[in-house]
Amino acid sequence: MEYSTCYLSPFVLSIAVGCVAANASENLALGKPVCFAPAPDYHLTAQGGTDATDLTDDKLTTRPDKHLWFDRSCVGWSYPGLVQLSVDLGKPEPIGEVAIRFQGGSPQAGIAFPGWVDLVASLDGKVFYRVASYSKWTPGDRAKYGIPREAGQGWVHQLVFPNANVIARHVGLSFYGSGLNVADELYVMHGNAAKARQPDQLGEPVPFATTGISVYWHKPALMYSRNVVTGNPVGLLVAPEFERQPFEVVLDLPKGLDLLAGGFGKSQDGPVTKARVGDMTRCVFKLKGMTSSKAAGHLYFSGDWPPGQRGQIRYRTRWANGSTPDCGIGVTAIEIPLRFPGRAELPVLLAL
């Protein structure tokens, strides 16, 4: 069964007729190593030790069943949580299109297309900015990017971010994984220098961990309730050279929001410290060092906001001689109803 995208650029059309790229010299990522956090860990695709170059070797799978997870020329992650990968182009270049081919279709439970994918870019490899995004939870995105439905039959779809129009040396992708995620090729196509923007024109920095340590949230936004305290899971991405190095996670909570409990388990070096910084409460967690983990910790918030009030938590990680940029995630106060018609009031369980 063949699938097509709604957007057919000349580059995508060349793929559809069997050409890997309209002009191989235009693929700026060709032959360059890819950095990962966390490292690919699926044993079948890892055979041969070529994961660092499998996404940029100009080789597509030849399997007629489209089951990439059996192909050692592909790259795979098993239950990864957040995955980030990047390629260093060697010098700043105008970027036109960026594309990556992912396994999808759910031919077996959990083998699916990522839930969301962000394209990011950087000039220095330290501070990254979001260029474009796909999310299956954003209305219209599935049609916009031509993502087929998961119907129990394997397929490979090329996710194309057209018109990136950015100047960058480092180009990366963040995606949130399913049970098993597999890709077989990444393209970074040369663009029009006259149309290209500087990365810092795209908004505020985003955390990116192929070159450091980064905390991440499993939800695109946080919610808290004054009457029922619920946990917010957090993960960590740790680049291989930073594994087991001590570091700190810093949260700046807006006025009226408080951290009640939670943390990073046995990896935490002592209790969290709190201090007032202007109108915000700064919470600092000292960690002894970790490897990448999607289950790094749980944090429990409460506060005195009325339902519907919104704010932002600022956060970053710090380690010897480095840190992530200051980033933010939205937080909204809600109230969970505890009375139901004809029923007694339900007990409130505080998961502390």
Phi, psi and omega per residue, in radians:
M1 nan 2.343 -3.116
E2 -1.856 2.540 3.115
Y3 -2.185 2.625 3.100
S4 -2.266 2.724 3.114
T5 -1.588 2.825 3.088
C6 -1.301 -0.572 3.136
Y7 -1.759 2.082 -3.113
L8 -2.077 1.582 3.047
S9 -1.352 2.916 3.067
P10 -0.963 -0.621 3.119
F11 -1.123 -0.795 -3.122
V12 -1.182 -0.663 3.104
L13 -1.067 -0.629 3.121
S14 -1.129 -0.603 3.061
I15 -1.154 -0.737 -3.063
A16 -1.072 -0.537 -3.134
V17 -1.664 0.141 2.993
G18 1.810 0.012 3.084
C19 -1.622 2.416 -3.115
V20 -1.215 -0.706 3.091
A21 -2.710 2.667 -3.106
A22 -1.054 -0.619 3.106
N23 -2.626 1.932 -3.026
A24 -1.008 -0.502 -3.130
S25 -1.204 -0.307 3.128
E26 -1.406 -0.266 3.123
N27 -1.431 1.756 -3.034
L28 -1.203 -0.325 -3.134
A29 -1.535 -0.154 -3.029
L30 -0.969 2.138 3.078
G31 1.385 -0.040 -3.108
K32 -1.579 2.522 -3.136
P33 -1.220 2.628 3.128
V34 -1.939 2.361 3.056
C35 -1.708 2.518 -3.067
F36 -2.271 2.613 2.905
A37 -2.633 2.030 -0.098
P38 -1.278 2.896 3.119
A39 -1.143 2.513 3.058
P40 -0.959 2.449 -3.026
D41 -2.340 0.150 -3.121
Y42 -1.440 2.168 -2.890
H43 -1.147 -0.581 -3.096
L44 -1.275 -0.754 3.127
T45 -1.316 -0.371 -3.123
A46 -1.370 -0.196 -3.113
Q47 -1.034 2.367 -3.122
G48 1.662 -0.244 3.074
G49 1.137 0.536 -3.062
T50 -1.911 0.290 -3.056
D51 -0.991 -0.610 -3.080
A52 -1.086 -0.435 -3.116
T53 -2.076 -0.025 -3.093
D54 -1.137 -0.478 -3.117
L55 -1.479 -0.148 -3.079
T56 -2.252 0.381 -3.084
D57 -1.667 0.084 3.109
D58 1.155 0.442 -3.135
K59 -2.075 2.143 3.069
L60 -1.720 2.716 3.116
T61 -1.045 2.543 3.073
T62 -1.873 0.124 -3.120
R63 -1.247 2.118 3.130
P64 -1.162 -0.392 -3.128
D65 -1.476 -0.062 3.139
K66 1.059 0.494 3.123
H67 -1.667 1.489 -3.031
L68 -1.102 -0.451 -3.021
W69 -1.218 -0.164 3.047
F70 -1.655 -0.064 -2.983
D71 -1.770 2.027 -3.103
R72 -1.221 -0.176 3.069
S73 -1.485 0.070 3.123
C74 -1.873 3.109 -3.122
V75 -2.231 2.287 -3.059
G76 -2.386 2.661 3.096
W77 -2.290 2.357 3.116
S78 -1.810 2.102 -3.133
Y79 0.773 1.030 -2.954
P80 -1.464 -0.378 -2.893
G81 1.310 -2.296 3.106
L82 -1.450 2.382 3.068
V83 -2.133 2.402 3.036
Q84 -2.276 2.406 3.115
L85 -2.443 2.632 -3.131
S86 -2.617 2.745 3.088
V87 -2.267 2.375 3.109
D88 -1.627 2.031 -3.107
L89 -1.390 -0.113 3.108
G90 1.665 -0.543 3.097
K91 -2.822 2.796 3.121
P92 -1.053 2.351 -3.119
E93 -2.384 2.602 2.974
P94 -1.293 2.222 -3.080
I95 -1.816 2.271 3.081
G96 -1.692 -1.467 3.106
E97 -1.837 2.624 2.967
V98 -2.262 2.361 -3.096
A99 -2.487 2.638 3.048
I100 -2.518 2.481 -3.141
R101 -1.746 2.139 -3.119
F102 -2.060 2.573 2.946
Q103 -1.204 2.474 3.039
G104 -2.650 -3.023 3.045
G105 1.822 -0.290 -3.071
S106 0.926 0.889 3.048
P107 -1.113 -0.422 2.941
Q108 -2.362 2.739 -3.074
A109 -0.975 2.255 3.069
G110 1.554 -0.208 3.116
I111 -1.548 1.681 -2.945
A112 -2.534 2.910 3.060
F113 -1.183 2.557 3.116
P114 -0.996 2.615 3.120
G115 -1.196 -0.642 3.043
W116 -2.642 2.691 -3.124
V117 -2.429 2.250 3.055
D118 -1.949 2.391 2.971
L119 -1.682 2.227 -3.130
V120 -2.230 2.794 -3.103
A121 -2.575 2.701 -3.102
S122 -2.660 2.608 3.017
L123 -1.549 -0.597 -3.024
D124 -1.906 -0.070 -3.118
G125 1.371 0.073 -3.135
K126 -1.979 -0.783 -3.138
V127 -1.933 2.057 -3.097
F128 -1.931 2.644 3.118
Y129 -2.253 2.544 -3.136
R130 -1.348 2.228 -3.125
V131 -1.716 -0.759 -3.090
A132 -2.780 2.866 -3.076
S133 -2.554 2.599 2.881
Y134 -2.172 2.400 3.029
S135 -2.539 2.330 3.114
K136 -1.216 -0.228 3.105
W137 -1.600 -0.079 3.085
T138 -1.602 2.065 -3.114
P139 -0.948 2.272 3.094
G140 1.597 -0.262 -3.080
D141 -1.188 -0.646 -3.123
R142 -1.065 -0.754 3.101
A143 -1.243 -0.706 -3.125
K144 -0.994 -0.738 -3.088
Y145 -1.755 0.105 3.050
G146 1.144 0.574 -3.082
I147 -1.348 2.098 3.101
P148 -1.165 2.860 3.089
R149 -1.366 2.596 3.051
E150 -1.417 1.865 -2.993
A151 -2.227 0.380 3.073
G152 1.490 0.165 3.111
Q153 -2.264 2.267 -3.057
G154 -1.123 2.394 2.989
W155 -2.539 2.828 3.066
V156 -2.110 2.170 -3.117
H157 -2.065 2.372 3.080
Q158 -1.616 1.924 3.092
L159 -1.442 2.067 -3.082
V160 -1.971 2.206 2.966
F161 -1.765 1.690 -3.103
P162 -1.391 2.760 3.010
N163 0.962 0.798 3.069
A164 -1.078 -0.741 3.028
N165 0.846 1.043 -3.141
V166 -2.438 2.578 3.005
I167 -1.601 2.173 -3.111
A168 -2.715 2.628 2.950
R169 -1.729 -0.605 -3.114
H170 -1.967 2.166 3.133
V171 -2.077 2.279 -3.074
G172 -2.363 2.906 3.051
L173 -2.311 2.377 2.947
S174 -1.960 2.379 3.033
F175 -2.562 2.655 3.124
Y176 -1.748 2.192 -2.949
G177 -1.456 2.894 3.014
S178 -1.866 -2.594 3.089
G179 -1.176 -0.716 3.091
L180 -2.554 2.227 3.089
N181 -2.136 2.334 -3.089
V182 -2.396 2.422 3.084
A183 -2.299 2.713 3.136
D184 -2.195 -0.185 3.094
E185 -2.869 2.537 3.131
L186 -2.173 2.406 3.126
Y187 -2.210 2.354 3.011
V188 -2.208 1.830 -2.974
M189 -1.658 2.410 3.121
H190 -1.052 2.422 -3.090
G191 -2.060 -2.918 -3.106
N192 -1.600 1.985 -3.085
A193 -1.057 -0.554 -3.112
A194 -1.189 -0.419 -3.123
K195 -1.706 -0.185 -2.986
A196 -1.323 2.399 3.114
R197 -1.740 2.741 2.967
Q198 -1.276 2.509 -3.103
P199 -0.984 -0.640 -3.080
D200 -1.269 -0.030 3.029
Q201 -1.482 -0.057 -3.012
L202 -1.649 -0.087 -3.104
G203 2.289 -2.773 -3.112
E204 -1.473 2.779 -3.137
P205 -1.093 2.723 3.043
V206 -2.091 2.617 3.114
P207 -1.214 2.397 -3.135
F208 -2.569 2.223 -2.832
A209 -2.039 0.240 3.085
T210 -1.217 -0.187 3.105
T211 -2.196 0.384 -3.135
G212 -3.044 -2.555 -3.118
I213 -2.213 2.267 -3.066
S214 -2.432 2.348 3.010
V215 -1.533 2.529 3.086
Y216 -2.463 2.738 -3.121
W217 -1.790 2.527 3.135
H218 -1.443 -0.134 -3.128
K219 -2.100 2.565 -3.139
P220 -1.206 -0.363 3.062
A221 -2.616 2.723 -3.112
L222 -1.828 2.653 3.045
M223 -2.308 2.563 3.038
Y224 -2.423 2.689 3.103
S225 -2.213 2.470 3.096
R226 -1.291 -0.453 -3.007
N227 -1.709 -0.355 3.056
V228 -2.369 2.094 -3.092
V229 -1.576 2.130 -3.141
T230 -2.106 2.684 -3.076
G231 -1.564 2.605 3.050
N232 -2.017 1.963 -3.130
P233 -1.250 2.547 3.079
V234 -2.285 2.569 3.093
G235 -2.072 2.978 3.101
L236 -2.322 2.398 2.964
L237 -1.939 2.205 -3.085
V238 -2.221 2.022 3.083
A239 -1.075 2.564 -3.028
P240 -0.895 -0.689 -3.085
E241 -1.284 -0.164 3.135
F242 -1.869 0.083 -3.096
E243 -1.064 2.337 3.097
R244 1.169 0.252 3.038
Q245 -1.494 2.355 3.101
P246 -1.034 2.534 3.112
F247 -2.760 3.050 3.126
E248 -2.182 2.554 2.944
V249 -1.913 2.192 -3.074
V250 -2.046 2.202 3.068
L251 -2.075 2.299 3.011
D252 -1.927 1.954 -3.065
L253 -1.649 2.366 3.124
P254 -1.187 2.823 -3.115
K255 -0.970 2.326 3.129
G256 1.615 -0.121 3.101
L257 -1.903 2.460 -3.096
D258 -2.385 2.568 3.005
L259 -1.577 1.993 -3.095
L260 -1.474 -0.724 -3.034
A261 -2.864 3.114 3.090
G262 1.773 3.047 -3.133
G263 2.895 -2.628 -2.996
F264 -2.053 0.488 2.997
G265 1.085 -2.485 -3.051
K266 -1.195 -0.291 3.109
S267 -1.350 -0.222 -3.093
Q268 -1.414 2.381 -3.108
D269 -1.779 1.434 -3.129
G270 1.597 2.997 -3.114
P271 -1.238 2.782 3.069
V272 -1.131 2.505 3.053
T273 -1.852 2.525 -3.133
K274 -2.192 2.486 3.097
A275 -2.639 2.615 3.081
R276 -1.422 2.282 3.051
V277 -2.252 1.692 -3.019
G278 1.135 -2.240 3.106
D279 -1.560 0.053 -3.044
M280 -1.887 2.782 3.029
T281 -1.862 2.100 3.132
R282 -1.643 2.151 3.101
C283 -1.940 2.192 -3.101
V284 -2.117 2.141 3.057
F285 -1.836 2.162 3.040
K286 -1.660 2.224 -3.117
L287 -2.055 2.503 -3.088
K288 -1.277 -0.322 -3.063
G289 2.223 2.482 -3.090
M290 -2.582 2.889 2.855
T291 -1.704 3.020 3.131
S292 -1.007 2.393 -3.127
S293 -2.684 2.221 3.084
K294 -1.380 -0.226 3.125
A295 -2.007 0.863 -3.059
A296 -1.237 -0.589 -3.110
G297 -3.023 3.073 3.057
H298 -2.335 2.421 3.134
L299 -2.196 2.425 -3.073
Y300 -2.092 2.096 -3.077
F301 -1.957 2.678 2.963
S302 -2.615 3.122 -3.129
G303 3.026 -3.015 -3.067
D304 -1.984 0.346 3.122
W305 -1.233 2.559 2.980
P306 -1.285 2.691 3.121
P307 -0.953 2.372 3.138
G308 1.684 -0.283 3.120
Q309 -1.199 2.461 -3.099
R310 -2.128 2.642 3.082
G311 -2.720 -2.837 -3.107
Q312 -2.533 2.357 2.990
I313 -1.644 2.232 3.031
R314 -1.640 2.497 -3.080
Y315 -2.659 2.735 3.115
R316 -2.868 2.891 2.965
T317 -2.062 2.630 -3.128
R318 -2.341 2.456 3.075
W319 -2.517 3.072 -3.120
A320 -0.981 2.112 3.068
N321 1.180 0.398 3.110
G322 -3.003 2.922 3.083
S323 -2.887 2.821 2.962
T324 -1.414 2.839 3.028
P325 -1.179 2.821 3.069
D326 -1.231 2.132 -3.076
C327 -2.174 2.953 -3.122
G328 -2.432 2.685 3.021
I329 -2.377 2.387 -3.123
G330 -1.238 2.571 3.096
V331 -2.384 2.413 -3.097
T332 -2.235 2.395 3.060
A333 -1.450 2.345 3.085
I334 -2.299 2.909 3.030
E335 -2.203 2.205 -3.125
I336 -1.594 2.097 -3.124
P337 -1.144 2.376 -3.086
L338 -2.009 -0.065 3.112
R339 -2.016 2.416 -3.134
F340 -2.243 2.510 -3.106
P341 -0.957 2.223 3.069
G342 1.374 0.101 -3.119
R343 -2.189 2.657 3.057
A344 -1.228 2.779 3.109
E345 -1.083 2.336 3.128
L346 -1.323 2.534 3.068
P347 -1.192 2.571 3.103
V348 -1.691 2.136 -3.138
L349 -1.827 2.106 3.090
L350 -1.632 2.005 -3.092
A351 -1.530 1.311 -3.095
L352 -1.908 nan nan
